[in-house]
Amino acid sequence: MQPDPTTRFLEALRESLQEQTLVKITLGAPCGPDPTLRKVRGRPVQLRAGPRLQLVWRHEARDLTHNHPHEEGVAQVAELLGTAFGSGHLFTLAHTLQLQRRGERWRLRTGPPQHDTAPDRAHDRDKERPVALDPAWMRGLGVLDRRGRPKRGMESKRRQILRFVEILDHMLRGVEPTERGLSLVDMGCGRGSLTFAAYQLLIARAGPRSRVLGVERRPELVQRAAELARRVGYDGLSFAAGHIDSVSLDGVDGVVALHACDTATDDALARGIEAGARWLVVAPCCHQQVRPQLTGPELLQPVLRHGILRTRQAEIATDALRAALLEAVGYRARVLEFIGAEHTDKNLLIIAARRADAQPGDLVGAAVRRVQQLARAHGIVEQRLAEHLGVSLEA
């Protein structure tokens, strides 16, 4: 009896790994519970520990890479087929296989090979970046040394910059630029490393008329960043001394506020919403307003009695409320990891893109009810962003 199509597909994958004829494998037609997962791509790589099957999980705003021993990798593909994806394509030097699900049945088609050379098995290939960041400003800010390498202690900062550009690039793919380009304001920009990176990306994606403004309350940092921008020739990048409420946001397309303390994150979000910004990016910090309010159901009391767990629960509840409030005023909001927890425990990012059909001042009833249910479940009666938006936390 001939094996079923899925088994034959997996056997062909296993055989191509053993004979070193695998070029790549892709899993598509997502059907799983994670709406952000778009596809999984695989290729053979050679590590010091031996040959591996590298699987890259392509999410909406990030990629996750895992290197598996061959049998473990085949088992992972087997688990994903049917539970997360409805199709698979296998490309080898011998043939091309296409596996597709039709209703409850799977079909397998075999075709001639599309590749005639063995793939590059090097693991440390240069990752394709949305834009090549200028080492001149990275050296000027002390991120890189003269040889273009991260200075001691600055590798995590370099990773943070690259991750920020990657996330912002994903958001810009859904935003149509205007004739004037795009504009962005970075609230509390500090020394300006992410501000410089954002400017480079906007210029690359939306043209030379794009503008970026970094706002920072410390005048000495503003002066240094402005001088560096002039030195590297970034005419559309400027810096101003001030606070979240002291800068005009008229006509701005995007608002960024990273690590704004406690309710300052809410203030930045509210200003961006009021200005009609098309996208918002915040990395919350210091969730103090909600923490003393937490009560929650009796089932949650063993969690809230421990200080560190109460703090983390306050962070989760606050950022979940913020995301729900953004959805209530017409944005698509997501909470994701900004940078690995080994670099900082303040590693969450809230990103939001305004829906095309959203009207200023409109509230989405279903989303408002979710806000109220979430607040009631945690005993929260006051939250700064809800106050800004005029959303009652009581049902």
C-alpha positions in Angstrom: 0.0 0.0 0.0 1.4 3.4 -1.0 2.1 5.8 1.8 -0.2 8.8 2.1 0.9 12.1 0.5 2.1 13.7 3.7 4.3 10.7 4.6 5.8 10.7 1.1 6.5 14.4 1.3 8.3 14.0 4.7 10.2 10.9 3.4 11.4 13.0 0.4 12.5 15.8 2.8 14.4 13.2 5.0 16.0 11.7 1.9 17.1 15.1 0.5 18.8 15.9 3.9 20.6 12.6 4.0 21.8 12.9 0.4 22.6 16.6 0.7 20.3 17.5 -2.3 17.9 19.8 -0.3 17.7 23.3 -1.7 14.9 24.7 0.4 11.4 23.9 1.8 8.5 26.3 2.4 5.3 25.9 4.3 2.4 28.2 3.3 -1.4 28.6 3.4 -1.5 29.4 7.1 -4.4 27.8 9.0 -3.3 27.8 12.6 -4.3 29.7 15.7 -1.5 32.4 15.3 -2.8 35.0 12.9 0.7 36.7 12.7 2.4 33.6 11.3 2.8 33.9 7.5 5.1 31.1 6.5 8.0 28.9 7.5 11.1 28.6 5.3 13.8 25.9 5.7 17.3 25.3 4.3 20.2 23.1 5.1 23.0 24.7 7.2 26.4 23.4 8.5 27.2 24.2 12.1 30.1 23.2 14.3 27.8 20.7 15.9 27.0 19.2 12.6 24.4 19.5 9.8 21.1 21.1 10.7 17.8 22.0 9.1 17.3 25.7 9.6 13.6 26.8 9.9 12.7 30.5 9.8 9.3 31.4 11.1 8.1 34.4 9.2 5.7 36.5 11.4 4.0 39.7 10.5 6.6 41.9 12.2 9.5 39.5 13.0 11.4 36.4 12.0 12.3 33.6 14.4 15.1 31.2 13.4 15.7 27.7 14.8 18.4 25.2 13.8 17.3 21.6 14.2 19.1 18.2 13.9 17.7 16.6 10.8 15.2 14.2 12.4 14.0 16.9 14.8 13.5 19.2 11.9 11.5 16.7 9.9 9.3 16.1 13.0 8.8 19.8 13.3 7.7 20.1 9.7 5.4 17.1 10.2 3.8 18.8 13.2 3.2 22.1 11.3 1.6 20.5 8.3 -2.1 20.4 8.9 -2.0 22.3 12.3 -0.5 25.5 11.1 -0.1 25.3 7.3 -2.1 23.8 4.5 0.7 23.5 1.9 4.3 22.6 1.5 6.9 23.0 -1.3 10.0 20.9 -1.4 12.8 21.9 -3.7 15.7 19.5 -4.2 18.3 18.8 -6.9 16.3 15.8 -8.0 12.7 17.0 -8.1 10.1 19.5 -6.9 7.3 18.4 -4.7 4.1 20.3 -4.0 1.8 19.2 -1.1 -1.6 20.8 -0.7 -4.6 20.1 1.4 -8.0 20.1 -0.3 -10.7 19.8 2.3 -9.8 16.8 4.4 -7.5 15.3 1.9 -3.9 16.0 0.9 -2.6 15.9 -2.7 1.1 15.6 -3.7 2.4 16.6 -7.1 5.9 15.9 -8.3 7.7 18.0 -10.9 11.2 18.4 -12.4 13.9 20.2 -10.3 14.1 23.9 -10.5 17.6 24.1 -9.2 20.8 22.6 -10.5 23.4 23.7 -8.0 23.8 22.8 -4.4 22.7 25.5 -1.9 25.1 27.5 0.3 25.2 25.8 3.6 27.0 28.6 5.5 25.1 29.5 8.6 26.4 33.0 9.1 25.2 34.6 5.9 24.6 38.3 5.9 21.0 39.0 6.8 19.1 41.1 4.3 18.4 44.4 6.0 15.7 46.9 5.1 18.3 49.6 4.8 22.1 49.8 5.2 22.7 52.0 8.2 25.3 54.6 7.8 28.3 53.8 10.0 29.2 57.6 10.2 26.4 58.4 12.6 26.8 55.1 14.4 30.4 56.0 15.1 29.4 59.5 16.1 27.0 58.1 18.7 29.6 55.7 20.0 27.8 52.5 18.8 30.6 51.5 16.4 34.4 51.9 16.5 36.6 53.1 13.6 36.6 49.6 12.1 32.8 49.5 12.0 32.5 47.0 14.8 30.3 47.4 17.9 32.2 49.0 20.8 32.5 47.2 24.1 29.0 47.0 25.7 27.2 48.3 22.6 26.3 45.1 20.8 22.8 45.1 22.5 22.3 48.7 21.4 23.2 47.7 17.8 20.8 44.8 17.9 18.1 47.1 19.3 18.6 49.5 16.4 18.4 46.8 13.8 15.3 45.3 15.4 13.6 48.7 15.5 14.3 49.3 11.8 13.0 45.8 10.9 9.7 46.5 12.8 9.3 50.0 11.4 9.9 48.7 7.9 7.1 46.1 8.3 4.8 48.9 9.3 5.8 51.2 6.4 4.9 48.5 3.9 1.3 49.2 4.5 1.5 53.0 4.4 1.4 54.9 1.2 3.7 57.9 1.2 2.5 61.4 0.1 4.3 63.8 -2.3 6.0 65.4 0.7 7.3 62.0 1.9 6.6 60.8 5.4 7.1 62.5 8.8 7.9 61.0 12.2 8.3 62.4 15.7 10.5 60.5 18.2 9.4 61.5 21.7 12.1 61.2 24.4 14.7 60.3 21.8 17.7 60.4 24.2 21.0 60.4 22.2 19.1 59.7 19.0 20.3 56.4 17.8 16.8 55.1 16.8 16.0 58.6 15.5 18.8 58.5 13.0 17.9 54.9 12.0 14.2 55.9 11.5 15.3 58.8 9.3 17.4 56.6 7.1 14.5 54.2 6.7 12.0 56.9 5.8 14.3 58.4 3.2 14.8 54.9 1.7 11.1 54.1 1.7 9.3 57.4 1.1 11.8 59.7 -0.6 14.2 62.6 0.3 11.4 64.9 1.4 10.7 62.8 4.5 11.2 64.4 7.9 12.1 63.1 11.3 12.1 65.2 14.6 13.7 63.9 17.8 12.3 65.5 21.0 14.4 65.3 24.2 14.2 67.2 27.4 18.0 67.3 28.0 19.4 70.2 25.9 23.0 68.9 25.9 21.8 65.7 24.1 19.7 67.7 21.7 22.7 69.8 20.7 25.0 66.8 20.2 22.5 65.0 18.1 21.7 68.1 16.0 25.4 68.7 15.3 25.9 65.1 14.3 22.9 65.3 11.9 24.4 68.4 10.2 27.8 66.7 10.0 26.5 63.6 8.2 24.3 65.7 5.9 20.8 64.7 7.1 18.9 67.9 6.2 15.5 66.4 7.1 16.5 65.2 10.5 16.2 67.7 13.4 16.1 67.7 17.2 14.3 69.9 19.7 14.4 70.3 23.4 11.1 69.7 25.0 8.5 67.3 26.4 5.7 65.2 24.9 3.2 68.0 25.2 5.4 70.8 23.9 5.8 69.9 20.3 3.3 70.3 17.4 2.3 67.1 15.7 0.3 68.7 12.9 0.4 66.5 9.8 2.7 63.9 11.4 2.5 60.3 10.0 4.1 58.4 12.9 4.9 58.8 16.6 7.5 56.9 18.4 8.0 56.9 22.2 10.4 54.3 23.6 10.8 53.7 27.3 8.6 56.7 28.3 8.1 56.2 32.0 4.7 55.2 33.4 1.9 57.4 32.1 4.2 59.3 29.7 3.6 56.4 27.3 -0.1 57.1 27.5 0.5 60.8 26.9 2.5 60.0 23.8 -0.1 57.7 22.4 -2.9 60.2 23.1 -1.0 62.9 21.3 -0.4 60.7 18.3 -4.1 59.6 18.2 -5.2 63.3 18.5 -2.9 64.2 15.6 -4.3 61.4 13.4 -0.9 59.7 13.1 -1.1 56.7 10.8 1.2 54.5 13.0 2.3 54.5 16.6 5.3 52.7 18.2 5.8 52.7 22.0 8.0 50.7 24.4 6.3 51.1 27.8 8.3 51.4 31.0 7.5 51.6 34.7 3.8 50.6 35.0 3.1 52.4 38.3 -0.5 53.7 37.8 -2.2 50.4 37.6 -0.2 48.4 40.1 -1.8 49.7 43.4 -5.3 49.2 41.8 -5.0 45.5 41.1 -7.5 43.4 42.9 -8.7 40.8 40.5 -10.7 37.7 41.2 -10.0 35.4 44.2 -8.2 33.0 41.8 -5.6 35.7 41.1 -4.8 36.5 44.7 -2.0 34.0 45.1 -0.3 35.9 42.2 -0.9 39.4 43.5 0.4 38.7 47.0 4.0 38.5 45.7 5.5 41.8 44.8 7.4 40.8 41.7 4.4 38.9 40.3 2.1 41.8 41.1 4.5 44.1 39.2 4.5 41.8 36.2 0.7 41.4 36.3 0.4 45.2 36.3 2.6 45.4 33.2 0.6 42.8 31.4 -2.8 44.4 32.4 -1.6 47.9 31.5 -0.3 47.1 28.1 -3.3 44.9 27.3 -5.5 47.8 28.1 -3.4 50.1 25.9 -3.7 47.8 23.0 -7.5 47.4 23.5 -7.9 51.2 23.8 -6.0 51.7 20.5 -8.3 49.2 18.8 -11.3 51.1 20.3 -10.2 54.3 18.5 -9.6 52.7 15.1 -6.1 51.2 15.2 -4.9 47.7 14.6 -2.6 47.1 17.6 -0.1 44.4 18.4 2.2 43.7 21.4 5.4 42.0 20.6 9.0 41.5 21.8 11.3 44.3 21.0 14.6 42.8 22.0 15.7 39.7 23.8 15.0 39.6 27.6 18.7 38.9 28.1 19.3 42.6 27.2 16.5 44.2 29.2 13.3 43.1 30.9 11.6 46.2 29.4 11.4 44.5 26.1 7.8 44.8 25.0 6.7 47.0 22.0 3.2 48.1 21.2 2.7 48.9 17.5 -0.5 50.3 16.0 -1.5 51.2 12.5 -4.7 53.3 11.9 -7.3 51.4 9.9 -8.2 53.0 6.5 -11.9 53.1 7.5 -11.3 54.7 10.9 -12.9 58.1 11.5 -11.5 60.6 14.1 -13.5 60.5 17.3 -15.3 57.3 16.6 -15.3 54.5 19.2 -15.6 50.9 18.3 -18.3 49.5 20.6 -17.0 45.9 20.8 -13.5 47.1 21.5 -14.7 49.4 24.2 -16.5 46.5 25.9 -13.3 44.5 25.8 -11.6 47.4 27.5 -14.2 47.5 30.2 -14.2 43.7 30.8 -10.4 43.7 31.1 -10.4 46.6 33.5 -13.2 45.0 35.6 -11.4 41.7 35.8 -8.3 43.4 37.3 -10.1 45.9 39.5 -8.8 48.9 37.4 -10.8 52.0 37.7 -8.3 54.6 36.4 -5.9 54.5 33.4 -4.3 57.5 31.8 -4.9 56.6 28.1 -8.5 55.8 28.8 -8.9 59.3 30.4 -7.3 61.0 27.4 -9.6 59.2 25.0 -12.8 59.7 27.1 -13.4 56.0 27.5 -15.1 54.9 30.7 -13.7 51.8 32.3 -17.0 51.0 33.9 -19.5 49.0 31.9 
